[in-house]
């Protein structure tokens, strides 16, 4: 599990905090039915979390501004994937790996 997205909020997710501004406005998109949702809600209690039914729906949800960070495996949060779907804004990656799904 890694985080990427709007630079103002990625550090909040990566540091597992929503206590201070701008982190109070953190909204994370993650794929429903994955362990990522469970890990996020356990590690960041009270975070606003948008669960989408499949990973492909994270990108338009992020691009439309419904969430400001996406969560997933490193491939899922690839800047290339986000750019290929039309995102033009600033984009950053977290530095921590919070879990790794088995292959």
C-alpha positions as CSV (number, residue, x, y, z in Angstrom):
1,X,0.0,0.0,0.0
2,X,1.4,3.3,-1.1
3,X,-0.1,6.8,-1.5
4,X,0.1,9.3,-4.4
5,X,-1.8,12.3,-5.5
6,X,-2.0,16.0,-4.8
7,X,1.3,17.1,-3.2
8,X,-0.5,19.0,-0.4
9,X,-2.1,15.8,0.9
10,X,0.2,12.9,0.0
11,X,2.4,13.6,3.0
12,X,-0.7,13.5,5.3
13,X,-1.6,10.0,4.1
14,X,2.0,8.9,4.1
15,X,2.5,10.1,7.7
16,X,-0.9,8.6,8.6
17,X,-2.3,11.8,10.0
18,X,-5.4,14.0,9.7
19,X,-4.8,16.0,12.8
20,X,-3.6,19.3,11.3
21,X,-4.2,21.5,8.3
22,X,-4.2,20.7,5.4
23,X,-4.5,17.0,6.5
24,X,-8.0,17.6,7.9
25,X,-9.2,17.8,4.3
26,X,-7.5,14.5,3.2
27,X,-9.8,12.3,1.1
28,X,-8.4,9.0,0.0
29,X,-9.7,6.8,-2.9
30,X,-9.1,3.1,-2.7
31,X,-10.4,0.0,-4.3
32,X,-13.3,-1.6,-2.4
33,X,-12.8,-5.2,-1.3
34,X,-9.0,-4.9,-0.9
35,X,-7.0,-5.1,2.3
36,X,-6.0,-1.5,1.5
37,X,-9.4,-0.2,2.7
38,X,-9.0,-2.1,6.0
39,X,-5.4,-0.9,6.5
40,X,-6.3,2.7,5.8
41,X,-9.2,2.8,8.2
42,X,-7.1,1.1,10.8
43,X,-4.0,3.2,10.4
44,X,-5.8,6.6,9.8
45,X,-8.9,6.5,12.1
46,X,-11.5,9.0,11.0
47,X,-10.1,9.6,7.5
48,X,-12.5,10.4,4.7
49,X,-12.3,7.3,2.4
50,X,-14.0,6.8,-0.9
51,X,-14.2,3.1,-1.8
52,X,-14.6,2.5,-5.6
53,X,-15.7,-0.8,-7.0
54,X,-12.6,-1.2,-9.2
55,X,-9.2,0.4,-9.4
56,X,-9.9,2.0,-12.8
57,X,-12.6,4.2,-11.1
58,X,-10.0,5.7,-8.8
59,X,-8.6,7.8,-11.6
60,X,-11.7,9.8,-12.7
61,X,-12.6,10.2,-9.0
62,X,-9.2,11.7,-8.3
63,X,-9.2,13.8,-11.5
64,X,-12.6,15.2,-10.7
65,X,-11.4,16.2,-7.2
66,X,-13.6,13.9,-5.2
67,X,-10.5,12.6,-3.5
68,X,-7.0,14.2,-3.3
69,X,-5.0,11.0,-2.8
70,X,-5.2,7.5,-4.3
71,X,-4.1,4.4,-2.5
72,X,-2.9,1.1,-4.0
73,X,0.0,-0.9,-5.0
74,X,2.8,1.0,-6.8
75,X,1.5,0.1,-10.2
76,X,-2.0,1.4,-9.2
77,X,-0.8,4.9,-8.3
78,X,1.6,5.3,-11.3
79,X,1.8,8.8,-12.5
80,X,1.7,7.5,-16.1
81,X,-1.7,5.9,-15.5
82,X,-3.1,9.1,-14.0
83,X,-1.6,11.3,-16.8
84,X,-2.9,8.9,-19.5
85,X,-6.4,9.5,-18.1
86,X,-6.1,13.2,-18.4
87,X,-4.8,14.5,-15.1
88,X,-2.8,17.7,-15.6
89,X,-2.1,18.9,-12.1
90,X,0.8,18.4,-9.7
91,X,1.4,14.8,-8.6
92,X,3.5,13.3,-5.9
93,X,4.3,10.0,-4.4
94,X,4.6,9.1,-0.7
95,X,7.9,7.6,0.4
96,X,6.6,4.8,2.7
97,X,5.3,1.4,1.8
98,X,2.5,0.6,4.3
99,X,1.8,-2.9,3.2
100,X,2.5,-5.2,0.2
101,X,0.0,-7.5,-1.3
102,X,1.2,-11.0,-2.0
103,X,1.9,-11.8,-5.6
